[in-house]
Amino acid sequence: MAPAGVRHGCRHACGRLADAVARRRGAGDARGVRVERHRYGLLLITLFLSLGVQGIAPRGALQQLVVTALAGAAAALAVRAAGLPRRVVRIATALALVVLALSVVRATVGGVGEGAALLMNVALVALGPPAVALGIVRDLRATGQVRLDAVMGVLCLYLLLGMFFAFTYGAIDELGGHPFFAGEQEATTSHCLYFSFATLTTVGFGDFVARADLGHTLAVLEALIGQIYLVTVVSLIVSNLRPARRAAS
């Protein structure tokens, strides 16, 4: 049997090695329990890129194709970042590829209306919020603390909500039979995005106004969601943000 000093030294060395491995993997919490990290950085970059393309790029088939590609990428990244099963990730990725293929067909040979294309974007973006919300809840329950990943997740969720309503407004304009905006304002991708986030943030500039009751109701719903989300979820998450705890050396 090895002397007590040798055994103590071995246990100490093994403990330091285990702590180092856990720190490198970023997979342990303060209690030493393995925790899956939900990272939303790439999703956040994709969403901001999509906002830029929708707001700045000239309207046309190429813009719609890029917007659809980014919406599909956002949906797949949201499901993956939430740590959902691989089968769900594969389904979301396959759906994104199908929608992108239909957008390519629309841009090249036609046959797919703009209203249908916007509805497909609505379906893609709609996958994001519940997936991100689930990932945030799972992260909070597993770690027992608010980390930077959770803050980035709630920001992604906020952007996804604004994009969802923007695509919805555009689809209503194309499929509803009447203009969505009052005063003969055209419901372009940029205008719908602008109106959506002005409503979501409750800024309400007033230069774009929904014309019909359906638009009014959706705008009120979006404003309520945005205001409640900011003053409750975002403020609660940010106020409880704590730096990640490192394992003792």
C-alpha positions in Angstrom: 0.0 0.0 0.0 1.3 3.4 -0.9 2.2 5.9 1.9 -0.5 8.4 2.9 1.4 11.3 1.5 1.7 9.7 -1.9 -2.0 8.9 -1.9 -2.9 12.4 -0.9 -0.6 13.8 -3.7 -2.2 11.6 -6.3 -5.7 12.6 -5.3 -4.7 16.3 -5.4 -3.1 16.0 -8.8 -6.2 14.1 -10.2 -8.5 16.8 -8.8 -6.5 19.6 -10.4 -6.5 17.7 -13.7 -10.3 17.2 -13.6 -10.9 20.9 -12.8 -8.7 21.9 -15.7 -10.6 19.7 -18.1 -13.9 21.0 -16.9 -12.7 24.6 -17.3 -11.5 23.9 -20.8 -14.7 22.3 -21.9 -16.8 25.0 -20.1 -19.2 22.2 -19.1 -19.3 22.4 -15.3 -21.1 24.6 -12.9 -20.1 25.6 -9.3 -21.3 22.2 -8.0 -19.2 20.2 -10.5 -22.3 19.1 -12.4 -21.9 18.8 -16.2 -24.0 21.5 -17.9 -24.7 21.8 -21.6 -23.8 25.3 -22.9 -26.4 27.0 -25.1 -24.6 29.5 -27.3 -26.5 32.1 -29.3 -23.7 34.3 -30.6 -23.9 33.0 -34.2 -27.7 33.2 -34.2 -27.5 36.8 -33.0 -25.0 37.7 -35.8 -27.3 36.0 -38.3 -30.3 38.0 -37.1 -28.6 41.3 -37.3 -27.3 40.4 -40.8 -30.9 39.6 -41.8 -32.1 42.9 -40.4 -29.5 44.7 -42.5 -30.4 42.9 -45.7 -34.1 43.5 -45.2 -33.7 47.2 -44.3 -31.0 48.3 -46.8 -30.7 45.9 -49.8 -32.7 46.9 -52.9 -36.1 45.2 -53.2 -36.1 42.3 -55.6 -35.7 38.6 -56.2 -32.1 38.6 -54.9 -33.1 40.3 -51.7 -35.9 37.9 -51.1 -33.6 35.0 -51.7 -31.0 36.2 -49.3 -33.6 37.0 -46.7 -35.1 33.5 -47.0 -31.7 31.9 -46.7 -31.0 33.9 -43.5 -34.4 33.1 -42.1 -33.7 29.4 -42.6 -30.3 29.7 -41.1 -31.7 31.5 -38.1 -34.3 28.7 -37.6 -31.7 26.0 -37.8 -29.3 27.8 -35.5 -32.1 28.6 -32.9 -33.0 24.9 -32.7 -29.4 23.8 -32.5 -28.5 26.5 -29.9 -31.4 25.4 -27.7 -29.9 21.9 -27.4 -32.9 20.1 -28.9 -32.5 16.5 -30.1 -30.6 16.0 -33.3 -33.7 14.7 -35.0 -35.4 18.1 -34.4 -32.4 19.9 -35.7 -32.4 17.8 -38.8 -36.1 18.5 -39.4 -35.6 22.2 -39.0 -32.6 22.2 -41.3 -34.5 20.2 -43.9 -37.5 22.6 -43.7 -35.1 25.5 -44.2 -33.5 23.9 -47.3 -37.0 23.2 -48.8 -38.1 26.8 -48.3 -34.8 28.0 -49.8 -35.2 25.7 -52.8 -38.7 27.1 -53.4 -37.3 30.6 -53.2 -34.7 29.8 -55.8 -37.4 28.4 -58.0 -39.4 31.6 -57.5 -36.4 33.8 -58.3 -35.5 31.9 -61.5 -38.6 30.6 -63.1 -41.5 32.0 -61.0 -44.6 30.0 -60.1 -44.5 30.9 -56.4 -46.2 34.1 -55.3 -44.7 36.7 -53.0 -47.4 36.1 -50.4 -46.6 32.4 -50.3 -42.9 33.2 -50.0 -43.6 35.5 -47.0 -45.7 32.8 -45.4 -42.8 30.4 -45.7 -40.6 32.9 -44.0 -43.2 33.3 -41.2 -43.1 29.5 -40.7 -39.3 29.5 -40.5 -39.0 32.4 -38.1 -41.8 31.0 -35.9 -39.6 28.0 -35.1 -37.1 30.3 -33.4 -38.8 31.8 -30.4 -40.1 28.6 -28.7 -36.7 26.9 -29.3 -34.7 29.8 -27.9 -37.1 30.1 -24.9 -36.8 26.4 -24.1 -33.0 26.6 -24.4 -32.9 29.6 -22.0 -35.1 27.8 -19.4 -33.1 24.7 -19.6 -29.9 26.6 -19.1 -31.2 28.5 -16.1 -32.5 25.3 -14.5 -29.3 23.5 -15.1 -26.8 26.2 -13.9 -29.0 27.9 -11.3 -27.5 31.3 -12.4 -27.9 33.8 -15.2 -24.9 33.7 -17.6 -24.1 35.7 -20.7 -25.5 33.0 -22.9 -29.0 33.6 -21.4 -28.7 37.3 -22.0 -27.8 36.7 -25.7 -30.6 34.2 -25.9 -33.3 36.7 -24.7 -31.9 39.3 -27.2 -32.2 36.7 -30.0 -35.8 36.0 -29.0 -36.7 39.7 -29.1 -35.3 40.1 -32.6 -37.1 36.9 -33.8 -40.4 38.3 -32.5 -39.9 41.5 -34.5 -39.0 39.6 -37.6 -42.0 37.3 -37.2 -44.5 40.2 -37.1 -42.7 41.9 -40.0 -43.1 38.9 -42.3 -46.7 38.5 -41.1 -47.6 42.1 -42.0 -46.1 41.5 -45.5 -48.0 38.3 -46.0 -51.3 40.0 -45.0 -50.6 42.8 -47.5 -50.0 40.2 -50.3 -52.8 37.8 -49.5 -55.4 40.0 -47.9 -56.7 41.7 -51.0 -56.1 45.2 -49.6 -53.0 47.2 -48.7 -51.9 46.6 -45.2 -50.8 50.2 -44.5 -53.1 53.2 -44.7 -52.5 56.2 -46.9 -51.3 54.2 -49.9 -48.0 53.3 -48.2 -46.4 50.3 -49.8 -45.7 47.3 -47.6 -42.2 46.6 -48.7 -39.9 44.3 -46.7 -38.1 47.4 -45.3 -41.3 49.2 -44.4 -42.8 46.1 -42.7 -39.6 45.6 -40.7 -39.5 49.3 -39.7 -43.2 49.3 -38.6 -42.7 46.0 -36.8 -39.8 47.1 -34.6 -41.3 50.6 -34.1 -44.3 48.8 -32.7 -42.5 46.2 -30.7 -40.4 48.8 -29.0 -43.5 51.0 -28.5 -41.8 53.9 -30.2 -44.7 54.5 -32.6 -43.4 57.1 -35.0 -46.7 57.3 -36.8 -45.5 57.5 -40.3 -46.8 54.0 -41.0 -50.2 53.0 -39.7 -52.1 49.7 -40.2 -55.3 50.2 -42.3 -57.7 47.4 -41.2 -58.8 45.9 -37.9 -56.6 42.8 -38.3 -53.5 45.0 -38.6 -54.6 47.1 -35.7 -55.1 44.0 -33.5 -51.7 42.5 -34.5 -50.0 45.8 -33.8 -51.5 46.1 -30.4 -50.6 42.5 -29.6 -47.0 43.1 -30.8 -46.7 46.3 -28.7 -48.0 44.5 -25.6 -45.6 41.6 -26.1 -42.7 43.9 -26.6 -43.4 46.1 -23.6 -44.1 43.2 -21.2 -41.0 41.3 -22.5 -38.7 44.2 -22.0 -39.9 45.2 -18.5 -40.1 41.7 -17.2 -38.0 39.1 -18.9 -35.1 41.2 -20.2 -34.8 43.3 -17.1 -35.0 40.3 -14.8 -32.3 38.4 -16.8 -30.0 41.4 -17.0 -30.3 42.4 -13.4 -29.4 38.8 -12.3 -26.5 38.4 -14.6 -23.5 36.9 -12.8 -20.0 36.1 -14.1 -19.4 32.5 -14.7 -17.8 30.7 -11.7 -14.6 29.0 -12.3 -13.7 25.8 -10.6 -11.3 26.1 -7.7 -7.7 25.6 -8.6 
